[in-house]
Amino acid sequence: MTFEELSPEEISFIYLLTDDMLESFNEVLHKGGISYVMDSPLGKVEIFKEFTPDDLRAIKSSLKVELLTSISKKLSPIVELIGEENQDIIDKVRVALFPVVEDKEVDDDEE
């Protein structure tokens, strides 16, 4: 198989997944840790785990982050060209990968 055999949808799919993972790692590095938001009887609660400087260096220099960065940089210009030609392709793939779920509030009367 060669790179030319990938469809614009497949290239967009790989790029969007890769870029999303890279953004997640960059967010962890920027915040210095990882957070998780969960529902509780008192409402939403955020739990945060701070990483040591050594942990953050290990993440930043990991093969996973290195490969994600490399792939994202290489595919970015190609996806930009796809978007210039037909933005609907990228939008369709983005919605398939990351569907927007509206946070619906429940009225007390409905319970």
C-alpha positions in Angstrom: 0.0 0.0 0.0 1.1 3.5 -0.7 0.1 6.8 0.8 -1.7 7.8 -2.4 -4.2 4.9 -1.8 -5.7 6.7 1.2 -8.9 8.6 0.5 -9.3 12.2 1.7 -11.7 10.9 4.3 -9.1 8.4 5.6 -6.4 11.1 5.7 -8.7 13.4 7.5 -9.6 10.6 9.9 -6.0 9.9 10.8 -5.1 13.5 11.1 -8.1 14.4 13.3 -7.5 11.4 15.7 -3.8 12.2 15.9 -4.3 15.9 16.4 -6.9 15.2 19.1 -4.5 12.9 21.0 -1.7 15.4 20.7 -3.9 18.2 22.0 -4.8 16.0 25.0 -1.1 15.4 25.8 -0.3 19.1 25.4 -3.1 20.0 27.8 -1.7 17.6 30.4 1.8 19.1 29.9 0.4 22.6 30.1 -1.7 22.0 33.2 1.0 19.9 34.9 -1.3 17.0 35.4 -4.5 15.3 34.4 -8.1 16.1 35.5 -11.3 14.2 35.4 -14.8 15.6 35.8 -17.4 13.4 37.3 -21.0 13.8 38.4 -21.7 13.5 42.1 -24.8 14.0 44.3 -23.5 17.6 44.9 -23.0 18.3 41.2 -19.9 18.1 38.9 -16.6 17.5 40.7 -13.2 17.8 39.1 -10.4 15.5 40.3 -6.8 16.6 39.5 -3.7 14.5 39.6 -0.5 16.6 39.5 2.5 15.1 37.8 6.1 15.5 39.0 8.5 17.4 36.7 10.1 14.0 35.9 6.7 12.6 34.9 6.1 15.6 32.7 9.5 15.3 31.0 8.9 11.6 30.4 5.6 12.3 28.8 7.0 15.1 26.7 9.9 13.0 25.4 7.9 9.8 24.9 7.8 8.0 21.6 4.0 8.4 21.5 4.1 12.2 21.7 7.0 12.3 19.3 5.1 10.2 16.7 1.9 12.1 17.2 3.7 15.4 16.7 5.5 14.1 13.6 2.3 12.7 12.0 0.3 15.8 12.8 2.9 18.1 11.2 3.1 16.0 8.1 -0.7 15.6 7.6 -1.7 19.2 8.5 -0.8 20.7 5.1 -2.6 17.9 3.3 -5.7 18.3 5.4 -5.6 22.0 4.8 -5.6 21.3 1.0 -8.5 18.9 1.4 -10.4 21.6 3.4 -9.7 24.2 0.7 -11.1 21.8 -1.9 -14.0 20.3 0.1 -14.4 21.3 3.8 -17.5 19.1 4.0 -15.2 16.0 4.0 -13.3 17.2 7.1 -16.5 18.3 8.8 -18.2 14.9 8.1 -15.2 13.0 9.5 -15.0 15.3 12.5 -18.7 14.8 13.4 -18.3 11.0 13.0 -15.3 11.0 15.3 -16.4 13.6 17.8 -20.2 13.9 17.8 -21.6 16.9 19.7 -23.7 15.8 22.6 -25.7 18.5 24.1 -25.8 18.6 27.9 -29.5 18.4 28.6 -30.8 19.8 31.9 -33.6 17.8 33.5 -36.4 19.9 35.1 -37.4 19.0 38.6 -41.0 18.6 37.4 -39.9 15.8 34.9 -38.3 13.6 37.6 
